[in-house]
Amino acid sequence: MIPSPLSRSIEDYLKAIYDLSRGEEPASTSAIAETLDIQPASVTGMVKRLAEIGLLEHVPYRGVRLTKAGHRSEEHTSELQSQ
C-alpha cells in the first residue's frame, strides 16, 4: 500500500531515481546514495521498502527503476512543488 501523503524522504528518493534513470539504464544504489548524500546501506533499506509498496522495481546488481505507480507519484510530487 502506497502511503498518502508520501514522506519527504520517499519524495527525495523518487526524484533522485527519476533523475538518474531518465535513459533506459536503471539507477544504481551507489548513484542514489551519492545524489542524496547518504550511506549506501541506507539506500538499500529504502529501496527494499519502496519495492515492497510497489513504487519501484529493484533488480539486484543492476539497479532500480520506477514502476508506473512510482512515476505517477514522482510526477504528482513535482507538480505540487512547482506550484
Secondary structure, 3 states (H helix, E strand, C coil): CCCCCCCHHHHHHHHHHHHHCCCCCCECHHHHHHHHCCCHHHHHHHHHHHHHCCCEEEECCCEEEECHHHHHHHHHHHHHHHC
